[in-house]
Amino acid sequence: METSFAESLSAISSFVWGPAMLVLLLGTGIYLTIGLGLLPQRRLGYGLRLLFAPADKTATGEIPPYQALMTALAATIGTGNIAGVATAIHLGGPGAVFWMWVTALVGMATKYAEAVLAVRFREQDDRGAYVGGPMYYIKNGLSRRWRWLGAVFALFAAIAGFGIGNTVQANSVAESLQSSFGIPHMASGLVLAVLVFLVIIGGIKRIGEVAGRLVPFMAVVYTLGALVIVVLQIDEVPAVLGMIVRDAFTGTAAAGGFAGAGFLMALRFGVARGVFSNEAGLGSAPIAHAAARTNDPVRQGVIAMLSPFFDTLIVCTMTALVILTTGAWTSGETGADLSGLAFATGLPGPGNLIVTFGLVLFAFTTILGWSYYGERSAEYLLGTRVILPFRLVWVAAVFVGAVANLGVVWLVADIMNALMAVPNLVALLLLSPVVFQLSRAHFQQRDLHNRR
């Protein structure tokens, strides 16, 4: 009975993450990229400068723009950067990496539009805190007949959070610590739950402070570790880059323990894992950006679009290069085991520790970021009275996730993750004229000021 139920959920998951969803996600990103005139790619330097610009003391919001981006990155830089990249290569071959890059490039426009709308249509709740995200730009940006769509998004996001952003991450931490150091799942779960409680009980301001320090640290340590391995295998890099581009369009022949993959598999798994990694189009990140201390939606949008650049084009690419340059991708391993094998091959001794360290910290920060997403979604549905109970349930779920078998939970979360994207993408398409108008006005004024 349980097996049959799991098989049914697996079939539903395959359907909702099938070609139609991938076309909708990529299509929306391409449409926004063209409509914005390649703005995210052209204004990348502007975004990097804004990230470290002095704070505007007249701006309203909860946390600095930099912390809003770090909170969003805390949620996106997770197990997908380690296990997800490995899975994409295992199932789609080296060519899947190319399609992850494409997803990130068009995802920059999607993230930009999400943040612009999140700040433009945010509101203050009963506590006076600024809240926003897809449910609010659907409610405040579209007509009343669309309000049900905002509630649907909030429901799917709250449910998905307990899976993809909580229990699954806690389980990854417990599994990693047990396999590397023999630490029991219960001990890992208890310590992780306490640490999560100490952060999220302080709300978005404490989450933003912790993310602002922890995210850059963990990303730099992991990326530098990967860079050392790539430099040691530097002679392999040109051939690997050529293989990534070539196999993206021709597929990959069987090699070693790799069973081979065609063009469509490279495309499908590259896009799916790319979206899973940077979450462009899912509607999660704009919830964090709505809390930014800013009076200008476009400025926050330009900062938000940096997320896929850092997450996929840098961190995921480094993981992929380690897996491919070391030759581990033909071993037959997949997921975190493949990444672990690649790092251990390229850097015997410290390599495995880098992967374990990365998994633990990436998963921990994902739990923190998604706690805020889930909390705001629950608040939208039930009001501010739900905040404290939600935080306590969230912490309890961390412990449960660390010690439980999550087969069915993972599948349910995967389905909810896909379903929450649909209302968000519909809203992005309907509200795209607002994004285009605000963008034109901002950059016309900025360019005029620069010419003076």
N, C-alpha and C positions, 0 to 999 in steps of 0.2 A: 504493500500500500504506500509506504513512505517512498520507496524507489519510484513507483509510478508517479507520485506527486512531484518528486524532484525532476523526473524526466519531462513532465508537463511544463514545469517552470523553466527548464532548460530550453524547451522548444519555444516558449513565449519570449524568453530572453534573446534567442537567436533571431526571432522575427522582429522584435522592436529595435534591435541593433543591426538589422539587415540593411539592404541596399537603399531602401526608401529613407531611413533615418540618416544614413551617411550622405546621401544626395542632398537632403534638407540642410544638414549641418554645413557641408562644403558649399552648397549653393548659396546659402545665406551669407556665408563669409565672402564668397566671390562677388556677390551682388553689392555688399557693403564696401568691399575693397574698391570696386569700380566706381560706385557712387561717390566715394570719398576721394576719388582721384589718386589712389595709392598713398593717401595721407599717412597711414601708420608707417609705411616704409620710408617715405620722404622726411618724416618728422621724428625719426628715431633719436637723432642727436638732441632735438628739443626736449623730448621726453626724459632722456638721461640727465639733462641740465635741470629740468624741473624737479626731478627726484631729490636733488640735494639743494634746491633753492631755499632761501630764508623763508620762514613761516610768515604768512599773512596774519597779523595780529587782529585784523578786523573780521576775519573769516569765521563762519559758524560751523559747528560739527563736533564730533566726539574725540577724534584722534588725528594726528598729523597725516597728510597725504602719503608720506613715506611708510608710516605704520599701516595704513590701509592696504597698500600694495604688499607689504610683508605678511599681513594677515591673510590676504588672498593667496600669496605664494605658499604660506604655511599649509594651506588646505590642498594646494595643487602639487607641490613638490612632496610626493609621497612614495608609496611602494610602486606606483606606476613608472617612476623614473628608473627603478632597478628591475623589478619583476616584470613590469609591463613592456618595457623595451625588449627584454629577453624573449618574452612570449611572442611579440610581434615578429621578431627575427626567426624564431623557431617555427612559426606557422606560415609566415609570408616570405621568408628569406631576406637577404640583405636589401632587396628593393623596397621592403616595407619602410626602411628608414627614410628613403626619399619622400614617400607619401606622408610620413610624420612631419617632415620639414614643410611640405606644402600645406598641411593642416595648420601648422603653427603660423605660417606667413599670412594665410587668409584669416586665421583665428585672431590675429592682432586687430583686424578691423572689427571683428565681432566683440572682442573684449572692450575695445574703444567705445563702440556704440552702447554696450551694456552699461558702462560706467557713466557715460554722458547722460543717459536716461535715468540712471539711478540717482544721480545728484539733482538733475532737473526736476524730478517728480517725487523726491523724498518728502517726508513730513515728520513732525514731532509727535511722540506718543504721550501717554498720560504722565510720564515722568519728566517730560521735556527733552528726552533723548531723540536724536535724529535717526530715523529708520527708513529703509528703502530697499529696493531690489525689484525683481520682475513683478511681484504681486502689487507693488505700489505704482510702478509705471503703467501697469495694466489698469489699475483702479483710477489713477489720476490723469493718465494720458489718453486713455480710450473712453468711449462713451459708456454709460451705465450698463448697457446690455452685455458688456465684456467682463463685468466684475467677477462673474462666476469663474472665469478663466484664471484670475489671480488666486482665488481660493484653491483651485485645482493644483496650481503650481505649488502653493504653500504646503498643501497636504502631501504631495509627492516628495517635495524637498525634505519635509520633516521625517518622513518614513525612510527615505534614502539615506539621510544623515546617520541614522542609527546603524545602518549596515556599512555602506562604503566609507563613511567618515568616522566610525566608532568601533563597532565590534570586530570588523574585518581587520582594521589597523591594529587593534589590541592583540588579536590572535597572531598577526604577523610578528609583532614584537615578542610575544611569548614563545613562539616557535623558534625564532632566531636565537633568542637567549638560551633556550634549552639545548638546541643543537650545537651552539658554539661554546657555552660555558656550563651546561648541565643544570641551569637554574630552573626549578619547577615552575610550571605555568601559574600556579596559585600565587607564588611569591611575586612573580613578574606582574601579575594582574593587580595585586594589592598595592604594590609600590606605584605602578602606573596610575591607578585610580586616585591615589592620594595626591600625586603630582598634578594630575588633571584638575582635581578639586581645588587645589591651592591657587591655580591660575584662573579657572573660569568663574570662580565665586566672586572675583573682582570685576567681572564684566568685560566689555570690549576694551576699556582702557588698559587693563592688566594684560589681556590677550595681545593687544597691540604692542605693549612694551616688551613682552617676552618674545613675540614674533620678530620685532625689530632687532633684537639681539641674536636670537637663536637661528633664524632662517639664513642670514648672510654667513654666519659661522659654519653651519652644517653644509651649506652649498659649496662654500669655498674649500673646506677640508675634503669633501668628497670629489669635487672637480679636480683639485690639485693631485689627489691620489690617482685618479684616472689619467690625468695628464702625464704623470711620471711614467705610467705603463705605455701610453701611446708614444712618448718620446723614445722609450727603450725599443719600441717596435716601429720606429719612424720609417724604415725602409718599406714596410708593408702598407703605409698610409695611402700613397698614390693609387696602388692597385685596388685597395679597399674602397676608396672614393669612386673609382671608375666602376667597380662592381655594383655599388649602391645605385648609381645612376643607370647603368645598363640593365640591371635586373629589375628595376622599377617598371620597365616597359616590356621586357622579354621573359620574365620569370627566372627561376633559379633551378638548375639541374640538381638531382640528388647527389649528396657528397657525404661520405662518412655516415654518421648517424642521422643526417638531415635527409628527410624523405623527399625533398623537392617541392617547389611551389610555382604556380603559374602567375601570370600578370594580375588576374582578378584577386587572387589571394594576397599578393603583395599590396594591392590597393586597399582591399577591405581591412586587413589587419593593421596596415600602416595608419590609415585614417582612424580606425576604432581606437587603437592604442594611443594615437596622438591626442584625440579628444579626451580619452580617459586621463591622460597625463595633464593637459593644460586646462581642461574643462571649458574651453571656449564654446559658448552656445548653450551650456547647461543652465546658466542663470544663477550660479552660486556666487561667483566673485563680485557681482554688482551689489550684493548685500553688504559686503565689507566696504566697498568704495562709497556707498551711501553714507557711511559714518565719518567720512573724511572731513577734516576742517578746511573747507574751501567754499568760496562763493561762485566759482566758475566751473560749470560742468565739463567744459572742453579740456581745461587744464587737468582735471582728474582723469578724464578719458585718455589723454596722452600718456599719463603715468600708468594707467591700467593696462594699456596695450603692450607694455614692457613685459608683462607676465609670460606670454607664450615665448617671447624671445629668450628670457632667462631659463624658463622651465624646459622647453623642448629643444630650442636651437642650441642651447649650451649644455645643460645637465644631461638631458636624454641623449644628445649626440655623443657626449663623452662616454656614456655607458655603452652605446652602440659601437664606438670605435674600439673600446677595450675588448668587447665580445668578438668583433670581427678580426682585429689585428692579431689577436692571440690564437685564432683558429678554433676557439672553444665552441663556436656556433655549429660546427659539424659533429659535436659530441653526442647529440641526441637528448641532452639535458634541456630543460626549459625553465621559465620563471626565475625566481631568486637563485635556484640551484645553478642555473646556467651563468648568471652574473657572478655568483660566488666562485665558480670554476674558472671563469675568465680572469677575474682579479687575482685568484690564487696562482694561476698559470703565469700571468704577467709580472706578479710581484709576490713570489713565495714568502709566506710568513705574514707580513702586514696586509696582504691583499684581502684575505678572508675577513680580517678585522675591520677593514674599510667598509666592506659590504654590510657587515653586522652593525657597525656604528651608524652607517647611513640609513639602514632599514629602521633601526630603533628611533633615531631622531626624526627622520622623515615621517614615520607613522605617528609619533607623539605630536608633532606640530600639525599634522593633518587632523588629529582628534580635536585639537584646540580650535583650529579654523572652522571646522564643520560644526563645532558646538555652537558657535555664533550664528551660523547659517540656520541650523535647526531651531535655535531659540527664537530668532526673528520670525521664522516661518510659523512656529507655534504661537507666538504673540499675535501675529496677523489673524490667526484663526480664533484664538481664545482670549486675547487681551493680555495686559501686563501682569495679571495675577498668576499667570502660568510660569513666569520666569524662574522663580526659585524652585518650584517642583520639577521643572524641566531640567535644571542644572543637577539636581540630586539624582534624578532618573538617569541622566546622561553618565554621571560618574559610576552609578551601579552597573550600567550597561558595559562600561569599560572592563570591569572585573569579570562580568559574565562572558564577554567576548574572548578574554584571555584564556578561559578554562573550558569553553564549550566547543562542540563540533558545529561549524558554521556553514555546512554545505547548502542547506535550504535558505539560510539567512542571506548568504552571498547572492544567490539567484534572485531573491526578492528585491534586494538592494539594487542589483544590476538592472532589473526591470524598471524600478522607480526612478533610477538615475536617467534612463532613456526617456521615460514619460515626462519628467519635469522639464526636459529640453523643449518639448513640443509647444507648451504655452509661451515659453520665453521666445522661441524663434518666431512664432506668430506675431507676438508683440513687437519684436525687433523689425520685422518686415513692415508692419502697419505704421510704426512710429519712425521709420527711417527718414521721412521728410523732415522731421524735427531734428534728427541728428545732423543731416546735411545742412539745414538752415543755420543751426547753432555753430557748426564748424566753419561755414563760410564767413559768418559775421565775426567770429573770433579771429580768424587768420587774416581777414581783410583789415581789421582794426590793428592787429599786431604788425602786419607788413607796412601799413601806413605810418605807424609810430616809429618803426625802424628806419623809414626813409627820411624822417625829419632830422 
